[in-house]
Structures are given as C-alpha cells and as structure tokens.
Amino acid sequence: MRAYTMQSVRSTADQAVALARELMSFLERRGRIHDVQEDPRFQHRGVDLLWDVPAEGGGADRVLGVEVKGDRHGRRGNYFLELISNVEKDTPGCFLYSTADVVLYAFVREREVHQLPLASLREWFLPLAKRFPTAQARTKAGTAHYTTVGALVPVLDVQRAVAGAARWRRRDTGAWDRKAVRG
C-alpha cells in the first residue's frame, strides 16, 4: 500500500489541474474554463472544471463537466480508477459517482494528459472490472488517515477500447502533441 500526505496529494492535484487547463485551452482557444473544485454544488458530483466550448456554425455552446485526476506514476502504465474514496467512511469512488462528461487524467511527471470520455469508459470497464487488480493508497490528513481503493487498469487497454480516448503530451515549448496508441 502506498502512503501519502495530504500536502503531496494536493500538490499533485494542483499540477494536474494546471496541465488539464493548459490542454483545454490548447484544444479550444475560444473556450472558457470555470474552476468549480471548491463549489459544493459540484464537489458531490465529481466535477472539478466546467468547460464552456463554443459551438461551430452558430449553434448552442456546450458546457462539459471535467473531472481531473493527477498521478505521479505514469511509467507504470496504469490508470488508478477510484472505486472507494474513503474506506473508513465507506464512500464511493469518484469513478463510480462522477457526473463529469470527461476525465482528464494527468500523469504529472511525464506532462501527459489523457482525455477519457467517462460514460464510454464506465461502459467498457464495468463488465470487465473483476479482471483488473485493485490497489490501496493511504493518505494522512492531520492526525487521521483515509484509505482509497482503485482498479489498476492498463492505459493501452483503455486507449484501444474506449471510443474518444486520446493521449496528449506537453512539449517544452508549451505546445501539445497527440500521442498515437501503439501495440
């Protein structure tokens, strides 16, 4: 089981949101991003950002809910899909309850953001869930701690199977390159 401090978790989350915002701005320069991480109306929905995307050809703008996940372990080649947020309080994981349209999963050390349509990802994952091992992470928050449980799902499996999934890597210049799925 991995152990983290709340400070390190917050730092990774902040880096992930910064990368996600950069990618969103790159993908839609005219779009507007609204940070709702601290808004209780969105916290219980598992939505961190609202992305107001202008419509093409004069149609109605779309507002997408975005859940951002940060991960420091991109070289392992897995997503950690949160199934139980807090074992001690028996709260479901964000992967199961989020109403977001898309998950932007950021591997912060690699400066890579994966765009995952949440409904399609769930539809693919749930029938196969028992195939994937689970892992636990313990986070210390003051004198207390909580344990999170997630499924370890290979990035390549998801990128190959889930329609609309994409991988983006940030270059030193600030531009983004879409990465091809190999294998």
SEBA-629485 format. One record per residue (C-alpha): residue number from 1; residue in one letter; x, y, z. Coordinates in Angstrom, 1 decimal, always signed. Example, Ala and Ser with C-alpha at 12.3 -4.5 7.8 and 13.67 -1.06 7.14 Angstrom:
% residues 2
<site><k>1</k><r>a</r><px>+12.3</px><py>-4.5</py><pz>+7.8</pz></site>
<site><k>2</k><r>s</r><px>+13.7</px><py>-1.1</py><pz>+7.1</pz></site>
% end
This chain:
% residues 183
<site><k>1</k><r>m</r><px>+0.0</px><py>+0.0</py><pz>+0.0</pz></site>
<site><k>2</k><r>r</r><px>+1.3</px><py>+3.4</py><pz>-0.9</pz></site>
<site><k>3</k><r>a</r><px>+1.2</px><py>+6.2</py><pz>+1.7</pz></site>
<site><k>4</k><r>y</r><px>+0.9</px><py>+9.9</py><pz>+1.0</pz></site>
<site><k>5</k><r>t</r><px>+0.5</px><py>+13.1</py><pz>+2.9</pz></site>
<site><k>6</k><r>m</r><px>-2.4</px><py>+15.5</py><pz>+2.2</pz></site>
<site><k>7</k><r>q</r><px>+0.2</px><py>+18.1</py><pz>+1.1</pz></site>
<site><k>8</k><r>s</r><px>+1.7</px><py>+15.8</py><pz>-1.5</pz></site>
<site><k>9</k><r>v</r><px>-1.8</px><py>+14.8</py><pz>-2.7</pz></site>
<site><k>10</k><r>r</r><px>-2.8</px><py>+18.5</py><pz>-3.0</pz></site>
<site><k>11</k><r>s</r><px>+0.4</px><py>+19.3</py><pz>-4.9</pz></site>
<site><k>12</k><r>t</r><px>-0.2</px><py>+16.6</py><pz>-7.4</pz></site>
<site><k>13</k><r>a</r><px>-3.8</px><py>+17.6</py><pz>-7.8</pz></site>
<site><k>14</k><r>d</r><px>-2.8</px><py>+21.2</py><pz>-8.4</pz></site>
<site><k>15</k><r>q</r><px>-0.3</px><py>+20.2</py><pz>-11.0</pz></site>
<site><k>16</k><r>a</r><px>-2.8</px><py>+18.0</py><pz>-12.7</pz></site>
<site><k>17</k><r>v</r><px>-5.4</px><py>+20.8</py><pz>-12.9</pz></site>
<site><k>18</k><r>a</r><px>-2.8</px><py>+23.2</py><pz>-14.3</pz></site>
<site><k>19</k><r>l</r><px>-1.9</px><py>+20.7</py><pz>-17.0</pz></site>
<site><k>20</k><r>a</r><px>-5.6</px><py>+20.0</py><pz>-17.7</pz></site>
<site><k>21</k><r>r</r><px>-6.3</px><py>+23.7</py><pz>-18.1</pz></site>
<site><k>22</k><r>e</r><px>-3.4</px><py>+24.1</py><pz>-20.5</pz></site>
<site><k>23</k><r>l</r><px>-4.6</px><py>+21.2</py><pz>-22.7</pz></site>
<site><k>24</k><r>m</r><px>-8.2</px><py>+22.5</py><pz>-22.7</pz></site>
<site><k>25</k><r>s</r><px>-7.0</px><py>+26.0</py><pz>-23.8</pz></site>
<site><k>26</k><r>f</r><px>-4.9</px><py>+24.4</py><pz>-26.5</pz></site>
<site><k>27</k><r>l</r><px>-7.8</px><py>+22.2</py><pz>-27.8</pz></site>
<site><k>28</k><r>e</r><px>-10.3</px><py>+25.1</py><pz>-27.8</pz></site>
<site><k>29</k><r>r</r><px>-8.8</px><py>+28.5</py><pz>-27.7</pz></site>
<site><k>30</k><r>r</r><px>-12.2</px><py>+30.2</py><pz>-27.6</pz></site>
<site><k>31</k><r>g</r><px>-13.4</px><py>+28.0</py><pz>-24.8</pz></site>
<site><k>32</k><r>r</r><px>-13.8</px><py>+29.2</py><pz>-21.2</pz></site>
<site><k>33</k><r>i</r><px>-12.8</px><py>+27.2</py><pz>-18.2</pz></site>
<site><k>34</k><r>h</r><px>-14.5</px><py>+27.6</py><pz>-14.8</pz></site>
<site><k>35</k><r>d</r><px>-12.9</px><py>+26.1</py><pz>-11.7</pz></site>
<site><k>36</k><r>v</r><px>-15.6</px><py>+24.6</py><pz>-9.5</pz></site>
<site><k>37</k><r>q</r><px>-13.3</px><py>+22.5</py><pz>-7.3</pz></site>
<site><k>38</k><r>e</r><px>-14.4</px><py>+24.4</py><pz>-4.2</pz></site>
<site><k>39</k><r>d</r><px>-18.0</px><py>+24.7</py><pz>-5.1</pz></site>
<site><k>40</k><r>p</r><px>-20.2</px><py>+22.3</py><pz>-3.1</pz></site>
<site><k>41</k><r>r</r><px>-22.7</px><py>+22.1</py><pz>-5.9</pz></site>
<site><k>42</k><r>f</r><px>-20.1</px><py>+20.4</py><pz>-8.0</pz></site>
<site><k>43</k><r>q</r><px>-18.0</px><py>+18.6</py><pz>-5.4</pz></site>
<site><k>44</k><r>h</r><px>-20.6</px><py>+15.9</py><pz>-4.7</pz></site>
<site><k>45</k><r>r</r><px>-20.9</px><py>+15.4</py><pz>-8.5</pz></site>
<site><k>46</k><r>g</r><px>-17.2</px><py>+14.7</py><pz>-9.0</pz></site>
<site><k>47</k><r>v</r><px>-16.7</px><py>+17.7</py><pz>-11.3</pz></site>
<site><k>48</k><r>d</r><px>-13.6</px><py>+19.9</py><pz>-11.0</pz></site>
<site><k>49</k><r>l</r><px>-13.9</px><py>+22.2</py><pz>-14.0</pz></site>
<site><k>50</k><r>l</r><px>-16.7</px><py>+23.4</py><pz>-16.3</pz></site>
<site><k>51</k><r>w</r><px>-15.6</px><py>+23.8</py><pz>-19.9</pz></site>
<site><k>52</k><r>d</r><px>-17.7</px><py>+26.2</py><pz>-22.0</pz></site>
<site><k>53</k><r>v</r><px>-17.0</px><py>+25.2</py><pz>-25.6</pz></site>
<site><k>54</k><r>p</r><px>-18.2</px><py>+27.5</py><pz>-28.4</pz></site>
<site><k>55</k><r>a</r><px>-20.4</px><py>+25.8</py><pz>-30.9</pz></site>
<site><k>56</k><r>e</r><px>-19.5</px><py>+25.6</py><pz>-34.6</pz></site>
<site><k>57</k><r>g</r><px>-21.6</px><py>+27.4</py><pz>-37.1</pz></site>
<site><k>58</k><r>g</r><px>-23.8</px><py>+29.4</py><pz>-34.6</pz></site>
<site><k>59</k><r>g</r><px>-25.3</px><py>+26.6</py><pz>-32.6</pz></site>
<site><k>60</k><r>a</r><px>-25.6</px><py>+26.5</py><pz>-28.9</pz></site>
<site><k>61</k><r>d</r><px>-22.4</px><py>+26.4</py><pz>-26.8</pz></site>
<site><k>62</k><r>r</r><px>-21.7</px><py>+23.1</py><pz>-24.9</pz></site>
<site><k>63</k><r>v</r><px>-20.7</px><py>+23.1</py><pz>-21.2</pz></site>
<site><k>64</k><r>l</r><px>-18.8</px><py>+20.0</py><pz>-20.3</pz></site>
<site><k>65</k><r>g</r><px>-18.1</px><py>+18.7</py><pz>-16.8</pz></site>
<site><k>66</k><r>v</r><px>-14.5</px><py>+17.7</py><pz>-16.3</pz></site>
<site><k>67</k><r>e</r><px>-13.0</px><py>+15.6</py><pz>-13.6</pz></site>
<site><k>68</k><r>v</r><px>-9.3</px><py>+15.9</py><pz>-13.2</pz></site>
<site><k>69</k><r>k</r><px>-7.2</px><py>+13.1</py><pz>-11.8</pz></site>
<site><k>70</k><r>g</r><px>-3.5</px><py>+13.5</py><pz>-11.1</pz></site>
<site><k>71</k><r>d</r><px>-1.0</px><py>+10.7</py><pz>-11.0</pz></site>
<site><k>72</k><r>r</r><px>+2.7</px><py>+10.7</py><pz>-10.2</pz></site>
<site><k>73</k><r>h</r><px>+3.3</px><py>+7.1</py><pz>-11.5</pz></site>
<site><k>74</k><r>g</r><px>+2.8</px><py>+7.3</py><pz>-15.3</pz></site>
<site><k>75</k><r>r</r><px>+5.7</px><py>+5.0</py><pz>-16.1</pz></site>
<site><k>76</k><r>r</r><px>+3.8</px><py>+2.1</py><pz>-14.6</pz></site>
<site><k>77</k><r>g</r><px>+1.3</px><py>+2.3</py><pz>-17.5</pz></site>
<site><k>78</k><r>n</r><px>-1.9</px><py>+2.1</py><pz>-15.5</pz></site>
<site><k>79</k><r>y</r><px>-4.8</px><py>+4.3</py><pz>-14.6</pz></site>
<site><k>80</k><r>f</r><px>-6.0</px><py>+4.2</py><pz>-11.0</pz></site>
<site><k>81</k><r>l</r><px>-9.8</px><py>+4.2</py><pz>-11.3</pz></site>
<site><k>82</k><r>e</r><px>-11.1</px><py>+5.2</py><pz>-7.9</pz></site>
<site><k>83</k><r>l</r><px>-13.7</px><py>+2.7</py><pz>-6.7</pz></site>
<site><k>84</k><r>i</r><px>-13.8</px><py>+3.6</py><pz>-3.0</pz></site>
<site><k>85</k><r>s</r><px>-12.8</px><py>+7.1</py><pz>-2.0</pz></site>
<site><k>86</k><r>n</r><px>-12.6</px><py>+6.6</py><pz>+1.8</pz></site>
<site><k>87</k><r>v</r><px>-12.7</px><py>+3.0</py><pz>+3.1</pz></site>
<site><k>88</k><r>e</r><px>-13.0</px><py>+4.3</py><pz>+6.7</pz></site>
<site><k>89</k><r>k</r><px>-16.2</px><py>+6.2</py><pz>+5.9</pz></site>
<site><k>90</k><r>d</r><px>-17.4</px><py>+3.8</py><pz>+3.2</pz></site>
<site><k>91</k><r>t</r><px>-17.7</px><py>+6.4</py><pz>+0.5</pz></site>
<site><k>92</k><r>p</r><px>-17.8</px><py>+5.5</py><pz>-3.2</pz></site>
<site><k>93</k><r>g</r><px>-15.0</px><py>+6.5</py><pz>-5.5</pz></site>
<site><k>94</k><r>c</r><px>-15.2</px><py>+9.3</py><pz>-8.0</pz></site>
<site><k>95</k><r>f</r><px>-15.0</px><py>+7.0</py><pz>-10.9</pz></site>
<site><k>96</k><r>l</r><px>-18.4</px><py>+5.5</py><pz>-9.9</pz></site>
<site><k>97</k><r>y</r><px>-20.3</px><py>+8.6</py><pz>-9.0</pz></site>
<site><k>98</k><r>s</r><px>-18.9</px><py>+11.4</py><pz>-11.1</pz></site>
<site><k>99</k><r>t</r><px>-21.4</px><py>+13.1</py><pz>-13.4</pz></site>
<site><k>100</k><r>a</r><px>-18.5</px><py>+14.6</py><pz>-15.5</pz></site>
<site><k>101</k><r>d</r><px>-18.5</px><py>+14.2</py><pz>-19.2</pz></site>
<site><k>102</k><r>v</r><px>-14.8</px><py>+13.7</py><pz>-19.5</pz></site>
<site><k>103</k><r>v</r><px>-11.9</px><py>+12.7</py><pz>-17.2</pz></site>
<site><k>104</k><r>l</r><px>-8.6</px><py>+14.4</py><pz>-17.9</pz></site>
<site><k>105</k><r>y</r><px>-6.1</px><py>+12.0</py><pz>-16.3</pz></site>
<site><k>106</k><r>a</r><px>-2.8</px><py>+13.8</py><pz>-15.9</pz></site>
<site><k>107</k><r>f</r><px>+0.5</px><py>+12.0</py><pz>-15.4</pz></site>
<site><k>108</k><r>v</r><px>+2.2</px><py>+15.0</py><pz>-14.0</pz></site>
<site><k>109</k><r>r</r><px>+5.9</px><py>+13.9</py><pz>-14.2</pz></site>
<site><k>110</k><r>e</r><px>+5.5</px><py>+13.0</py><pz>-17.8</pz></site>
<site><k>111</k><r>r</r><px>+3.5</px><py>+16.1</py><pz>-18.6</pz></site>
<site><k>112</k><r>e</r><px>+0.9</px><py>+13.9</py><pz>-20.3</pz></site>
<site><k>113</k><r>v</r><px>-2.9</px><py>+14.3</py><pz>-20.1</pz></site>
<site><k>114</k><r>h</r><px>-5.3</px><py>+11.6</py><pz>-21.2</pz></site>
<site><k>115</k><r>q</r><px>-8.7</px><py>+12.5</py><pz>-22.4</pz></site>
<site><k>116</k><r>l</r><px>-11.2</px><py>+9.9</py><pz>-21.3</pz></site>
<site><k>117</k><r>p</r><px>-15.0</px><py>+10.1</py><pz>-22.1</pz></site>
<site><k>118</k><r>l</r><px>-16.4</px><py>+9.0</py><pz>-18.7</pz></site>
<site><k>119</k><r>a</r><px>-19.6</px><py>+7.3</py><pz>-19.9</pz></site>
<site><k>120</k><r>s</r><px>-17.8</px><py>+5.3</py><pz>-22.5</pz></site>
<site><k>121</k><r>l</r><px>-15.0</px><py>+4.4</py><pz>-20.1</pz></site>
<site><k>122</k><r>r</r><px>-17.5</px><py>+3.1</py><pz>-17.5</pz></site>
<site><k>123</k><r>e</r><px>-19.5</px><py>+1.2</py><pz>-20.1</pz></site>
<site><k>124</k><r>w</r><px>-16.3</px><py>-0.6</py><pz>-21.1</pz></site>
<site><k>125</k><r>f</r><px>-14.8</px><py>-1.1</py><pz>-17.6</pz></site>
<site><k>126</k><r>l</r><px>-17.8</px><py>-2.3</py><pz>-15.5</pz></site>
<site><k>127</k><r>p</r><px>-18.4</px><py>-5.6</py><pz>-17.2</pz></site>
<site><k>128</k><r>l</r><px>-14.6</px><py>-6.3</py><pz>-17.1</pz></site>
<site><k>129</k><r>a</r><px>-13.9</px><py>-4.9</py><pz>-13.6</pz></site>
<site><k>130</k><r>k</r><px>-13.0</px><py>-8.3</py><pz>-12.0</pz></site>
<site><k>131</k><r>r</r><px>-10.2</px><py>-8.7</py><pz>-14.5</pz></site>
<site><k>132</k><r>f</r><px>-8.2</px><py>-5.8</py><pz>-13.0</pz></site>
<site><k>133</k><r>p</r><px>-6.3</px><py>-5.9</py><pz>-9.7</pz></site>
<site><k>134</k><r>t</r><px>-7.0</px><py>-3.3</py><pz>-7.1</pz></site>
<site><k>135</k><r>a</r><px>-4.6</px><py>-1.2</py><pz>-5.1</pz></site>
<site><k>136</k><r>q</r><px>-4.9</px><py>+0.9</py><pz>-2.0</pz></site>
<site><k>137</k><r>a</r><px>-3.4</px><py>+4.2</py><pz>-1.1</pz></site>
<site><k>138</k><r>r</r><px>-3.4</px><py>+5.7</py><pz>+2.4</pz></site>
<site><k>139</k><r>t</r><px>-3.4</px><py>+9.5</py><pz>+2.9</pz></site>
<site><k>140</k><r>k</r><px>-2.6</px><py>+11.1</py><pz>+6.1</pz></site>
<site><k>141</k><r>a</r><px>-4.7</px><py>+14.2</py><pz>+6.9</pz></site>
<site><k>142</k><r>g</r><px>-3.5</px><py>+15.8</py><pz>+10.1</pz></site>
<site><k>143</k><r>t</r><px>-3.6</px><py>+13.1</py><pz>+12.8</pz></site>
<site><k>144</k><r>a</r><px>-6.1</px><py>+11.0</py><pz>+10.9</pz></site>
<site><k>145</k><r>h</r><px>-5.8</px><py>+9.0</py><pz>+7.7</pz></site>
<site><k>146</k><r>y</r><px>-8.1</px><py>+7.6</py><pz>+5.0</pz></site>
<site><k>147</k><r>t</r><px>-7.7</px><py>+4.7</py><pz>+2.5</pz></site>
<site><k>148</k><r>t</r><px>-8.6</px><py>+4.9</py><pz>-1.1</pz></site>
<site><k>149</k><r>v</r><px>-9.1</px><py>+1.8</py><pz>-3.3</pz></site>
<site><k>150</k><r>g</r><px>-8.9</px><py>+1.8</py><pz>-7.1</pz></site>
<site><k>151</k><r>a</r><px>-8.6</px><py>-0.6</py><pz>-10.0</pz></site>
<site><k>152</k><r>l</r><px>-5.3</px><py>-0.7</py><pz>-11.8</pz></site>
<site><k>153</k><r>v</r><px>-6.3</px><py>-0.6</py><pz>-15.5</pz></site>
<site><k>154</k><r>p</r><px>-3.6</px><py>-0.6</py><pz>-18.3</pz></site>
<site><k>155</k><r>v</r><px>-3.5</px><py>+2.6</py><pz>-20.2</pz></site>
<site><k>156</k><r>l</r><px>-3.1</px><py>+0.8</py><pz>-23.5</pz></site>
<site><k>157</k><r>d</r><px>-6.2</px><py>-1.3</py><pz>-22.9</pz></site>
<site><k>158</k><r>v</r><px>-8.3</px><py>+1.8</py><pz>-22.3</pz></site>
<site><k>159</k><r>q</r><px>-6.8</px><py>+3.8</py><pz>-25.2</pz></site>
<site><k>160</k><r>r</r><px>-7.5</px><py>+0.9</py><pz>-27.6</pz></site>
<site><k>161</k><r>a</r><px>-11.0</px><py>+0.0</py><pz>-26.4</pz></site>
<site><k>162</k><r>v</r><px>-12.7</px><py>+3.3</py><pz>-25.4</pz></site>
<site><k>163</k><r>a</r><px>-14.0</px><py>+5.5</py><pz>-28.3</pz></site>
<site><k>164</k><r>g</r><px>-12.9</px><py>+9.1</py><pz>-27.9</pz></site>
<site><k>165</k><r>a</r><px>-9.9</px><py>+8.3</py><pz>-25.7</pz></site>
<site><k>166</k><r>a</r><px>-6.8</px><py>+10.3</py><pz>-26.5</pz></site>
<site><k>167</k><r>r</r><px>-3.3</px><py>+10.9</py><pz>-25.1</pz></site>
<site><k>168</k><r>w</r><px>-1.6</px><py>+14.3</py><pz>-25.2</pz></site>
<site><k>169</k><r>r</r><px>+1.9</px><py>+15.2</py><pz>-24.2</pz></site>
<site><k>170</k><r>r</r><px>+3.1</px><py>+18.8</py><pz>-23.4</pz></site>
<site><k>171</k><r>r</r><px>+6.3</px><py>+19.8</py><pz>-25.1</pz></site>
<site><k>172</k><r>d</r><px>+8.8</px><py>+22.2</py><pz>-23.5</pz></site>
<site><k>173</k><r>t</r><px>+7.6</px><py>+24.9</py><pz>-25.9</pz></site>
<site><k>174</k><r>g</r><px>+4.1</px><py>+24.7</py><pz>-24.4</pz></site>
<site><k>175</k><r>a</r><px>+2.5</px><py>+23.1</py><pz>-27.4</pz></site>
<site><k>176</k><r>w</r><px>+0.8</px><py>+19.7</py><pz>-27.2</pz></site>
<site><k>177</k><r>d</r><px>+1.3</px><py>+16.6</py><pz>-29.3</pz></site>
<site><k>178</k><r>r</r><px>-1.3</px><py>+13.9</py><pz>-29.6</pz></site>
<site><k>179</k><r>k</r><px>+0.3</px><py>+10.5</py><pz>-29.0</pz></site>
<site><k>180</k><r>a</r><px>-0.5</px><py>+7.5</py><pz>-31.1</pz></site>
<site><k>181</k><r>v</r><px>-1.6</px><py>+4.3</py><pz>-29.4</pz></site>
<site><k>182</k><r>r</r><px>+0.8</px><py>+1.5</py><pz>-30.2</pz></site>
<site><k>183</k><r>g</r><px>+0.6</px><py>-2.1</py><pz>-30.0</pz></site>
% end
